[in-house]
Amino acid sequence: MTSTDHPAVAKFTAALLEAGLTDSAAGIRILDDEVRTAAAAANALGIEVGAIANSLIFRATYNGAVEPLLVLTSGAHRADTKRVAAIVGADRIDKADPVFVKENTGQAIGGVAPSGHPQRIRTLVDNHLATYAVVWAAAGHPKSVYPTTFEQLVALTGGTAADVRSVEDDS
């Protein structure tokens, strides 16, 4: 992929434009290689790993019903699934497999954008991302990224700002 013509990237670009985030849409970059990890994305962009907003899709279970949950977390740490479950009131939070991710986002693992999904997904946005003036997130494909801010992530997703990091990362 060498352009923003990929269907998932195009759909995400449209979501950015609809939200009035023209600078973010114009800032979408197509990288030479896939960047499926925060470390790889940070290396490709020449920035701190903490300024990467990882898009993590989980299977959240509420009274036996499973729903997707998007957690946008800083690449500087891991998300604590017990903490996340308590925040959203889920009985449990489990890792989603690639099929579940694709069905619920229309995007592949490693390229899940904050929006542009078939339906709005409940979202938590890691408070740690607010410590960076600019953060970078996936733009619908594992080779695509875009610049944004913590505030824009919260607004774009209709998400909830939360402390989602693992307790081990607090020390």
C-alpha positions, 0 to 999 in steps of 0.5 A, spaced: 500 500 500 502 506 497 496 511 498 490 513 502 486 509 497 485 503 501 478 502 503 479 502 511 484 508 510 479 512 506 473 510 510 477 513 516 479 519 513 472 520 511 470 520 519 476 525 520 473 530 515 466 529 518 468 530 525 472 537 522 479 534 523 482 536 517 489 537 519 489 530 522 486 527 515 491 531 511 497 528 516 495 521 514 502 518 513 503 511 509 509 508 512 514 503 508 512 497 512 507 495 517 507 498 524 503 493 528 506 495 535 507 501 538 515 500 538 515 499 531 511 505 530 515 510 534 521 507 531 518 509 524 516 516 526 522 518 530 518 519 536 517 516 543 513 510 544 509 513 549 506 518 544 503 512 540 496 511 541 495 503 541 488 501 539 486 495 543 480 491 541 477 487 547 471 482 548 467 485 554 462 481 557 456 484 560 451 478 563 453 473 558 453 478 552 459 480 549 461 487 546 467 490 543 471 495 547 476 499 544 482 502 549 486 507 546 492 506 550 499 509 550 505 505 547 509 506 554 505 501 558 500 495 558 492 496 559 490 493 565 484 488 563 481 488 571 482 495 571 478 496 564 473 491 566 472 495 573 471 502 569 466 499 564 462 495 569 464 489 565 464 482 568 470 480 564 475 483 559 478 478 554 483 479 548 479 479 541 482 475 536 483 477 529 476 475 526 472 479 532 477 485 531 475 485 523 468 484 524 467 489 529 472 495 526 472 493 519 480 493 520 486 489 521 489 488 528 495 493 527 491 498 523 485 499 527 483 506 527 479 510 533 473 511 528 471 509 522 468 502 524 461 499 522 458 502 528 460 506 534 464 502 539 465 504 546 472 507 547 476 508 553 482 513 552 488 513 556 489 519 560 497 518 559 496 520 552 494 527 555 502 528 557 504 529 549 502 535 545 501 530 539 500 523 539 500 518 533 494 513 532 493 508 526 489 510 520 485 504 518 491 499 516 498 497 519 502 501 514 498 508 516 498 513 522 496 520 523 497 525 528 492 527 533 491 530 540 488 526 546 482 531 546 481 530 539 481 522 540 476 523 546 472 527 542 472 523 535 471 516 539 465 519 544 470 516 549 471 516 556 478 519 559 481 513 564 487 511 567 487 504 564 495 502 565 497 496 569 499 497 576 506 494 574 507 501 570 505 505 576 511 504 579 
